[in-house]
Amino acid sequence: MFNIKTIIAALLLCAWSLSVISNDKIYKITTNDGGIIYTDSPTEQGEHVPLSADSVITLKSASLSPITTPPIVRKQTKKIHLSVISPKPEQTIRDNSGKLTIRTALEPQVQGVYRLHLNDQVISQNRGLFKLSGLNRGAYTFHVELAHKSGKILASTPKQTFYLHQASVLNRPN
């Protein structure tokens, strides 16, 4: 693909060569081996070639002005920020039923699929509110990603940990 500068240079070269032909004389030189060379430089062996009026093109002098191309405007995209509202990092959750809700916030709002990575298991859904149940006591590490429908990750949260505590029958006082 040619760029605009190459095309302009070619047009200027053509215009210059045509103006040289129209203003100067053409000479024909026959070499010793019978080859023919046409030139605009007079030599002793060269003979002037008369040009007919039809073969000469007279160009009006053109004023050259620089071609300005509009600047490329790239669409400024705001950085997408995804954060976890709850639970807070290192938070201890006390719930005997093993239920927990993970809430996220997204700025600006964009379409995508939310993926919760909880202890290397992935849960996907269309909104950033994950209602979990059946969790056992212990430490859980998680992070959330927002992915475009093509699969490209648009935003993600840092990994964080929460602790789920459940009351135990074994820990009752006597």
Phi, psi and omega in degrees: 000132180274143175266171187295326180294321179294318180294317179296318179298319179295318179295319178295321178296317178296316180296319180295316182294325178291323179290326177295317181295320184285334184265335184252172178264155180251138180238143180249129179238131176256121182281171182297328181270008175096000178287151181245132178237131174254136182213164176257005178259124180289138177226171180293323182278342186282142175243141183295135178253114179288136179255138178282163182297332180288335184270355180254129177250123179259124180259141171286144180294127181261139175273127181268127175235144182295141178274125179255129176258141180296143180294148179284122180258116178268136180294122179284119178257134178286145178290134181273128182242120178246129181223158178264125177275314177210145002280160177286157178302137178064019181285144175259125181252129177252109180207115182288337182276350179078026179259146180204142175244127175256122182247139178236161174234141182231131178222125350284167180288125177223159178281143177172181180250128177272135178235121175263123175257103183244110183047050176068016171251142184249131175237124181247144174198175187269001177221163187269033177237114184248116177260111184254148176214163179076020179281139175271162178299152177140186179265137179233132175251135182211162167206160183239140176239149171247122183242144173289162180298338177283348180105349180291132179284119180270324180201157177208159177261158174289157178293140176215165185238144168229159183240128179256119178253140176229142178294147181237143175295330181291338184263017181283142177288153181288000000 
